Amino acid sequence: MLALNRLVSFIKQHALFHPEDRVLLAVSGGRDSVLMAHLFKAGGFNFGIAHCNFNLRKEESLADEQFSSDLAAELDVPFFATSFDTTAYAANHHISIQMAARDLRYQWLEEIRKDFDYQYIAVAHHQNDGIETMLLNLTRGTGISGLHGILPKKNKLIRPLLFLTRDEIDDIFDKTGLSYRDDSSNRSVKYARNKIRLEVIPVLKTLNPNLEQTFEANRRRFADLEILLENHIRELKERLFKKISENEYEIPLPELQKLSPLATLLFGLFQPFGFSEAVLHDLSSSWKGPAGKTFHSSSHQIILDRNRLILNPVKKMPPAEISIEANDSRIRWNEKEFGLSSRDAAEYEISRDSRLAQLDMDLLSFPLTLRTWQNGDQFQPLGMKGTKKVSDLFIEHKIPLNRKKETGILVNSNGDILWIAGLRIDERYKITGNTKKVFIFEQFL
């Protein structure tokens, strides 16, 4: 069979799987997936058949399942089947029936693949499916990945029939007389994909009778362009993203501003962190504005900090404040731990460790409070006569906005700030020659 030779060649060309691999075929009972099963059998490949009953066409759905089961028995391969309440799933998740069926199908197929030690899942998309996907993506709006449509291989999912057109598949069935199930829903134009297949593509084929070959050539070009873009973005990321700490980066703003085309490259750099085009447009429009503005995705934030951007995961907001009693020995605040102790001044040697607040115990009034920084906070830094805004101290130490929100402010019960954690204590509460007992407040790493 000519189709088998082309299948083997296509598998080798795209390295879809190795001859010894076990492949799970998604079979609906329709002609495309049935042909795939027969070709795999003729090729001597190791495979099983998996069928999803979405319960959308009552008796037809049951007949499809039975046909798929009989096909597996005929080909003497393992058979797996499941049944879904697709309508209820779509309603519960507020998505379309087609999207619900797709989600349920792929979730279940992956479970079967893992549980029964199959290396790949094969679905029977052909070239016309690729055309429909590309046109749908263009209609809804897309990037380069949407322009190349469906790929022969993506992770554990393979599409071994992409070398065939729908007309070629029909011709094979006409010549071989293979049995298959006809899905009546494929004739309904209420689904967007069917509307494109039944009404749009026939018109396009009057303009270009070789539409499938043209779109396949376009698909390859767009796929190559995507690889070029991904390589360029990877190089940019390696050059521009400087790691500050675990999962936190700084990016030089002047270098970003030079990028061209700006919108495309910004999206490529920050889309993996969940940022939308709209948010990134707001970001680039705010570059000349004041520092401190923050832009959010569902998982990350970008902070505009003078001549750089800071990218880090979104953290849970710390508690507004916690109360500290004199007999506390250890507390936790904003994912940080602090130790509390006291020593006789005569036996204590003052440390220069910035993680320690060493204060005159007799000047403290409990309960103390540990809280986040607030606008207008002022204190008298150690060694100074006058007061200073805490925000000015942050600027002097080049503390970015996200770090400001994570820095603990230790406050006496009279409202005086005692310590800016990790930076400076207040002059009025330092240890002197008159100090009898030292209060030590330590921030652990």
C-alpha positions, 0 to 999 in steps of 0.5 A: 500500500502506497500510503503505508510507505509514505507513513513510514517515511513521514515517521522517520522524517519527523522522528515521531517515534522509534520502532520499539516504542508503544503508541496509543492511538486515539480512535473515534471510529471515523475514517481518519482514525480507522485508517491510522489503526489499519496502517499501524497494523500493516506497518507492524507497529506496537500500539493500542486503541483508546476510545472516548465516548462523549455521550453527545449523540446517544445511540450513535455514541454507543455504536461508535464505542462498540465499533472501536472495540470491535476494531481493536479485537479485529486488529488484536491490540489492547483496547481502552474506553471511557465515558464522559458527561461532556455537557455537564463538564462544559457547563461547570467549567464555562467552556464550549462543548468542543473545548470540553471534549478536547480537554477531557480527551487529552487528560484521559489519554495521557493518564492511559499513556502513563498507566499502561507504559505507552511512549506516545499518543497518536491522533489522526489529524491530516493536512485539511485539519491543519488548514482548518486550524490555521484559518481558525487561528487567523480568524481569532487572532494569533502569533506565529505558533498559530500560523503554522497550525498543528505540528507532526510532533509535540512532546508526547503527542504525534500526528502521523497522518499529516502527510495525507489530505482528506481527498486522499483518505477518501480515495483509500476508503473507496478503493479498499472498502474499509468500514468506518463510522460516520459522525453526523455532527461533522455535517453541522455548521453550528461548529466553527471548524465545520463551517470553515471546512464546509463553507470556507475551504471550498471557496478557497479551493476555487481560487487555488485547487492545490490549497492543501499543498500550499498550506503545507508549504506555508506551515513549514515556513511558519514553523521555521520562522518560529524556531528562528524567533525562539532562538533569538529570544533565548539569546536575548534572555540569556544576555538581558536577564540577570539573576538576583536571587532564586526565581528573581531577575533584573533586566536593564531598561535601556537594553529593552528599549532598543529591541525591535520589533519591540512588541513581538520580542517583549511578548516572547521574553515575558509571555512564559511568565504569564504576561499578556500583550495588553499588560506588556503594552502598558509596561512599554508605555510607562517606561518614561514614568515614575519608578515603582509601578508594578505590572502583574500576571497570574504568577509573576510581577514586573517592577519598574525600578528606575533604569531596570525592571525586576521580575519575580514571582508573586508572593502572598502578601505578608500579614499587616502586623504581628504583636511581640511579647517580652517572653517570645523567643521565636516568631515568623513573619512574611516567610522569615523567622526571627529570634528574640533574646536578652542578655546582661549588658556587662557580659554582652559584646556588640555585633556589627551583623546587620541582621541583629537589632541590639537595643536597650531593653529598659527603653522598650515597652511591650508589646512590640509590633513587626509590620510592613513599611508605611508611607510617612514612616520616619525614625532617627537612624543610628548616628544621626541627630535628626529624623529620616524618612524610611523611604529615603533610607530605602532609596539610599540602599537601593532597595527595590519596591518589592523588597520594601514590602518585604522588609520588617519594621519593628515598632515600640508600643509608643509608636517609635520605629526601633529597627528597619530589619537588616538595615538600621536601628533607631539612635534613641534605643541604642546600647549605651554605657547606662544600658543594663540589659540588651534586647536582641532581635535577630532575623535568620537567613 
